[in-house]
Amino acid sequence: MSETSVKSVAKRAFGEAAEAVRWNKPVSVVLALVGAAVAFGLTFAVTGQIAWSAVVGVAIPTMFLVVLFVWKMVSVPLAIAREANARAEGALAELAERRHPDGIYQHGVQVGTVRLPQLEPSLGAAQFAQIFDAVEFNVAQPFEYRDWVLRLARCRTVSEGMKDGVQSRALNGVEAAIIGRR
């Protein structure tokens, strides 16, 4: 971990520890100090030894804070990781929502675009007049179109070519079987 990330984790851990014991307000600090003073006084009254009174009055609350801070130093990075994962999942979901409505996808990547789609989910079939820009489309693998997972059943013709150094491929008269929902 870099020095900056350790500092940010420590700052957050200290804030969460202070919030956990409610020491983030001056009144709470005063009450904690009064509580420590009372514990000191009671221990001195019972034992008659100032050393034990100091341990009870100062060391025990301090140890509690140290243990709580160490615990937060361990748990904060995990919380930060969970928050980062949640943000990443949200971003991926947002990207998934941005799919081209007529795009076909394999492994999350658009590999073609359809023309004149006709979906018949009750028959488990779909037809496309054409799938164009399909250079990367693997006809042997399932593909996604909107909310459906399909497998190519037939294709009337395939047009391939090269124009200005750019390869092109189009599948015409496409029939596909609907094999599930994505």
Secondary structure, DSSP 8 states (H G I E B T S, - for coil): --HHHHHHHHHHHHHHHHHHTTTTSHHHHHHHHHHHHHHHHHHHHHH--HHHHHIIIIIHHHHHHHHHHHHHHHHHHHHHHHHHHHHHHHHHHHHHHT--TTEEEETTEEEEEEEEEEEEGGGTEEEEEEEES-TT--TTS-EEETTEEEEEEEEEEEEEEEETTEEEEEEEEEEEEEEEE-
